[in-house]
Each structure stands twice: as C-alpha cells, then as structure tokens.
C-alpha cells in the first residue's frame, strides 16, 4: 500500500469516531515501532518528521523508509512534516515524497500566516498532498499554565482562517503543550468543543505527550481527528536503550540496543492507540 494523504485518514476518523495518532519518527527503528504498533492495533497512522529533525534524518530517506513500511503492513500510513517553518521546507518534503505537510507560521501575524499557508496549499493540493496549519500558539510545556493559556486559539478567527487558507486540518491551542509539563495542563474543553462544532475542517491537537489519559479520552470524545505525540515515544525508546546498556558487560551489540529501544517504543504506541480508539466504531 502506498503512502496516503492524511486527509483520507482524518475523514475516516470522523466517520468512525476515533482519533488518528500522529507520531514523530526520525530514523528506521522509530518508524518501524510506529508501523508495527499501528498494524498490531489495526490503526491508520500518521508518521511525522519534526522540522528540526529533517537535517538529521533527510526528507528523502524518511520518505523511502515510510514507503517501504507501507508495503509491509495492512493499515494506511501517511508521512507528514511536523511544524514546517517555511514554504521552502514544505516544498522539500513534498518533492521528497511526503503525503502531507504542516506549515506552522502561528508566530507570525495573521496576514502572513494566511498568505504563506495558501501558497503551500496551492502547490500541495496540485499533487494530492494534504496540508495542516496552526492558529494560536502551542508552546513549551515547561511554561506555566497561565503562559500556555495566552496563546489559545480564538474559535471565530479559526473559522475565518480555514476559509482563507483552504487547509485540510487545523492545529489549535487549547491548553496542551510540547514536552514535559511543569504543572498539570489546564485544557479548555469548552473552547475545543466550540471550534470543532464551528467547522467541518478536521481539528488537530498537539502536545499529546504527558497529557493525562482522561484528558486525551475527553478530547477524543469531543471529536478531535488527530493527536500529535512525540516526547513520550522518544522517552520510551531511550528507556529501552538504557535498559539494554545497563545490562551489557564489555561488547555492546548495537542490533540488540536498537531492538530494545524499538520494542519499548512499540509498547508506548500501543497504549496511545488504545486511548485514541476508545470510541471507534
């Protein structure tokens, strides 16, 4: 099965009342972990490459890995750029074989966010590639809940932004954040529900790592179509590596080290899929 545009996965999620996991990958083993867990849980999945990891991973390398994995499992896979910072970066991924891209210019003013996002939408849609953008600002989880709340998405502006850009998915800020929370997140479920009910565009929440399970379940119940998760996966992989290294004596078998990381990450993925599929029909 070839890589599919993530719009197809999000449309299916809305139809069958589940949330698609968008999981960050940066090499063969992390991509395998995501794919194997998706297959085991029968869950369509979006693999994502964070914009800062493109220099390490290579857009063309990751596209090739994802393409091969898509032929080894039966569930649909999409490959997308995560938090792309420029039109040029989005184009690089489009030309490398990604089936989706995110352009995140939420730190810029509304006019620039719209104009640059529209450019990405125009070139991507000509090639059948899906586009996500962000409105509001999802910041570091090390910030206080008060700081995080300052960047929350305005529901009324969200509707206008979707119409102005023609995007396939909108990432919103509703109280989650990236990384490790300094304090328990205060998620504005009322704001999220209003945004979801205001538009037909699939709604995305970033900052799925370290978010309490009950909060994730509530977001799924409200109807988010995509949840981004990165830190929890990388921590799982790291813990798997630490475990095997701690038990090693002299010679370190690199294959076993990488397998241990991959297997630990698979377990994290499976736990996330169980939450996101809780209401699946």
C-alpha positions as CSV (number, residue, x, y, z in Angstrom):
1,X,0.0,0.0,0.0
2,X,1.4,3.4,-1.0
3,X,1.5,6.4,1.4
4,X,-1.8,8.2,1.6
5,X,-2.7,11.8,2.2
6,X,-3.6,12.3,5.8
7,X,-6.9,13.9,4.9
8,X,-8.1,10.4,4.0
9,X,-7.2,9.2,7.5
10,X,-8.9,12.1,9.2
11,X,-12.1,11.7,7.2
12,X,-12.2,8.1,8.2
13,X,-11.6,9.0,11.8
14,X,-14.6,11.4,11.8
15,X,-16.7,8.7,10.2
16,X,-15.8,6.0,12.7
17,X,-15.4,8.2,15.9
18,X,-11.7,7.8,16.6
19,X,-8.6,10.0,16.6
20,X,-5.6,9.4,14.3
21,X,-2.3,9.2,16.1
22,X,0.4,11.4,14.6
23,X,3.6,10.0,15.9
24,X,7.1,11.5,15.5
25,X,9.8,9.4,13.8
26,X,13.4,10.2,13.0
27,X,15.1,7.0,11.8
28,X,14.4,3.4,10.7
29,X,13.8,2.0,14.2
30,X,11.4,4.7,15.4
31,X,9.4,4.4,12.1
32,X,9.3,0.6,12.5
33,X,8.0,1.0,16.0
34,X,5.1,3.2,14.9
35,X,4.3,1.0,11.9
36,X,4.4,-2.3,13.9
37,X,2.2,-0.9,16.6
38,X,-0.2,0.5,14.1
39,X,-0.5,-2.9,12.4
40,X,-1.0,-4.7,15.8
41,X,-3.7,-2.4,16.8
42,X,-5.3,-2.1,13.3
43,X,-4.9,1.7,13.5
44,X,-4.3,4.0,10.5
45,X,-1.3,6.2,11.4
46,X,0.5,9.4,10.5
47,X,4.2,9.3,10.8
48,X,5.7,12.8,11.3
49,X,9.2,14.2,11.0
50,X,9.7,17.3,13.2
51,X,11.2,20.2,11.2
52,X,14.4,20.3,13.3
53,X,15.0,16.6,12.5
54,X,15.0,16.9,8.8
55,X,18.7,17.8,8.8
56,X,19.5,14.6,10.7
57,X,17.1,12.2,9.0
58,X,16.8,13.6,5.5
59,X,13.4,14.1,3.9
60,X,14.1,11.7,1.1
61,X,15.4,9.0,3.5
62,X,12.3,9.2,5.7
63,X,10.0,9.1,2.6
64,X,11.8,5.9,1.4
65,X,11.5,4.3,4.8
66,X,7.8,5.1,5.2
67,X,7.1,3.9,1.7
68,X,8.7,0.5,2.3
69,X,6.9,0.2,5.7
70,X,3.6,0.9,4.0
71,X,4.1,-2.2,1.8
72,X,4.8,-4.4,4.8
73,X,1.6,-3.6,6.8
74,X,-2.1,-3.6,6.0
75,X,-3.1,-0.3,7.7
76,X,-2.8,3.1,5.9
77,X,0.2,5.2,6.6
78,X,0.7,8.9,5.9
79,X,4.0,10.7,6.2
80,X,4.0,14.4,7.1
81,X,6.2,17.2,8.0
82,X,5.6,18.4,11.6
83,X,5.8,22.2,12.3
84,X,7.3,23.1,9.0
85,X,8.8,26.6,9.3
86,X,8.8,27.8,5.7
87,X,7.3,27.4,2.3
88,X,10.7,26.1,1.1
89,X,10.8,23.4,3.8
90,X,7.3,22.3,2.9
91,X,8.2,22.1,-0.8
92,X,11.3,20.0,0.1
93,X,9.1,17.4,1.8
94,X,6.5,17.5,-1.0
95,X,9.2,16.8,-3.6
96,X,10.7,14.1,-1.5
97,X,7.6,12.0,-1.4
98,X,5.7,13.0,1.8
99,X,2.0,12.6,1.6
100,X,1.3,15.5,3.9
101,X,2.9,18.7,5.3
102,X,2.3,21.1,8.1
103,X,3.2,24.7,7.8
104,X,3.4,26.4,11.1
105,X,3.6,30.2,10.9
106,X,1.4,30.7,14.0
107,X,4.1,33.0,15.5
108,X,3.7,35.4,12.6
109,X,0.8,37.8,12.1
110,X,-2.5,36.6,10.6
111,X,-1.9,38.0,7.2
112,X,1.5,36.3,6.7
113,X,0.2,33.1,8.2
114,X,-2.6,33.0,5.7
115,X,-0.6,34.1,2.6
116,X,2.3,31.6,3.1
117,X,-0.1,28.8,4.1
118,X,-2.1,29.4,1.0
119,X,1.0,29.1,-1.1
120,X,1.7,25.7,0.4
121,X,-1.9,24.6,0.0
122,X,-1.8,25.5,-3.7
123,X,1.3,23.5,-4.6
124,X,0.4,20.6,-2.3
125,X,-3.1,20.1,-3.5
126,X,-2.0,20.0,-7.1
127,X,-0.1,16.9,-6.1
128,X,-2.8,15.4,-3.9
129,X,-0.9,16.1,-0.7
130,X,-2.7,17.2,2.5
131,X,-1.8,20.4,4.4
132,X,-2.1,21.3,8.1
133,X,-1.6,24.7,9.6
134,X,-1.7,26.2,13.1
135,X,-3.6,29.0,14.6
136,X,-2.9,30.1,18.2
137,X,0.4,29.0,19.7
138,X,1.3,25.7,21.3
139,X,4.4,26.5,23.4
140,X,6.8,24.6,25.6
141,X,5.2,22.5,28.5
142,X,7.9,24.0,30.8
143,X,5.9,27.2,30.7
144,X,3.2,27.9,33.3
145,X,-0.4,27.1,32.6
146,X,-1.0,30.9,32.6
147,X,1.6,31.4,29.8
148,X,0.2,28.5,27.8
149,X,-3.3,29.9,28.0
150,X,-2.2,33.2,26.5
151,X,-1.8,31.6,23.1
152,X,-5.1,29.8,22.9
153,X,-7.0,29.7,19.6
154,X,-9.9,32.1,19.0
155,X,-12.8,29.9,17.7
156,X,-14.2,32.7,15.5
157,X,-10.8,33.5,13.9
158,X,-10.3,29.8,13.4
159,X,-13.3,29.6,11.1
160,X,-12.1,32.5,9.1
161,X,-8.5,31.1,8.9
162,X,-9.8,27.8,7.5
163,X,-11.8,29.6,4.8
164,X,-8.9,31.9,3.9
165,X,-6.3,29.1,3.5
166,X,-8.2,26.0,2.3
167,X,-6.2,23.8,4.6
168,X,-7.1,20.1,5.3
169,X,-6.6,20.2,9.0
170,X,-6.2,22.9,11.7
171,X,-3.9,22.6,14.7
172,X,-5.3,24.5,17.7
173,X,-4.1,25.7,21.1
174,X,-6.4,24.7,23.9
175,X,-4.0,24.2,26.8
176,X,-1.7,21.4,25.8
177,X,2.0,22.0,25.2
178,X,5.2,20.4,23.9
179,X,7.5,18.4,26.1
180,X,7.3,17.8,29.9
181,X,4.7,19.7,31.8
182,X,5.8,21.9,34.6
183,X,2.3,21.5,36.1
184,X,-0.8,19.6,35.2
185,X,-2.2,21.0,31.9
186,X,-5.5,23.0,32.1
187,X,-7.3,22.1,28.9
188,X,-10.1,24.3,27.7
189,X,-12.5,21.7,26.6
190,X,-15.3,24.3,26.1
191,X,-13.1,26.2,23.6
192,X,-12.2,23.0,21.9
193,X,-15.8,21.9,21.5
194,X,-16.8,25.3,20.1
195,X,-14.0,25.1,17.5
196,X,-15.0,21.6,16.5
197,X,-18.6,22.4,16.1
198,X,-17.9,25.6,14.2
199,X,-16.3,24.0,11.2
200,X,-16.1,20.9,9.1
201,X,-12.3,21.0,9.0
202,X,-10.6,18.3,11.0
203,X,-9.2,19.6,14.2
204,X,-5.7,18.7,15.5
205,X,-4.3,18.9,19.0
206,X,-0.5,19.0,19.5
207,X,1.3,18.2,22.8
208,X,-0.2,14.8,23.4
209,X,2.8,13.6,25.4
210,X,2.4,13.6,29.2
211,X,-1.2,14.7,28.9
212,X,-3.3,12.8,31.3
213,X,-5.1,9.8,29.8
214,X,-8.5,11.1,31.0
215,X,-7.9,14.4,29.2
216,X,-6.9,12.6,26.0
217,X,-10.1,10.5,26.2
218,X,-12.2,13.6,26.6
219,X,-10.6,15.2,23.5
220,X,-11.3,12.1,21.5
221,X,-14.9,12.1,22.7
222,X,-15.3,15.7,21.6
223,X,-14.1,14.8,18.2
224,X,-10.5,15.8,17.5
225,X,-9.3,14.0,14.4
226,X,-5.5,14.0,15.1
227,X,-3.4,14.0,18.2
228,X,0.4,14.7,17.9
229,X,2.7,12.7,20.2
230,X,6.5,12.9,20.2
231,X,8.2,13.2,23.6
232,X,6.6,10.1,25.1
233,X,7.8,8.0,22.2
234,X,11.3,9.2,22.3
235,X,11.4,8.7,26.1
236,X,10.2,5.1,25.6
237,X,12.9,4.5,23.0
238,X,15.5,6.0,25.3
239,X,14.4,3.9,28.2
240,X,14.7,0.7,26.1
241,X,18.2,1.6,25.2
242,X,19.2,2.5,28.7
243,X,17.9,-0.9,29.9
244,X,20.0,-2.9,27.5
245,X,23.1,-0.8,28.1
246,X,22.8,-1.2,31.8
247,X,22.9,-5.0,31.4
248,X,25.8,-5.0,29.0
249,X,29.3,-6.0,30.0
250,X,32.1,-5.4,27.5
251,X,30.9,-5.7,23.9
252,X,27.7,-3.7,23.1
253,X,25.6,-5.4,20.4
254,X,24.2,-2.4,18.5
255,X,21.4,-4.5,17.0
256,X,20.2,-5.5,20.4
257,X,20.4,-1.9,21.6
258,X,18.3,-0.7,18.8
259,X,15.8,-3.5,19.1
260,X,15.4,-2.8,22.8
261,X,14.6,0.8,22.0
262,X,12.2,-0.1,19.3
263,X,10.3,-2.7,21.4
264,X,10.0,-0.2,24.3
265,X,8.6,2.4,21.9
266,X,6.1,-0.1,20.4
267,X,4.6,-0.5,23.9
268,X,4.2,3.2,24.3
269,X,2.5,3.4,20.8
270,X,0.1,0.6,21.7
271,X,-1.0,2.4,24.8
272,X,-1.7,5.6,22.9
273,X,-3.6,3.7,20.2
274,X,-5.8,2.2,22.9
275,X,-6.9,5.7,24.1
276,X,-7.4,7.1,20.6
277,X,-9.6,4.1,19.6
278,X,-11.7,4.1,22.7
279,X,-14.9,5.1,20.9
280,X,-14.1,3.6,17.5
281,X,-16.9,2.0,15.6
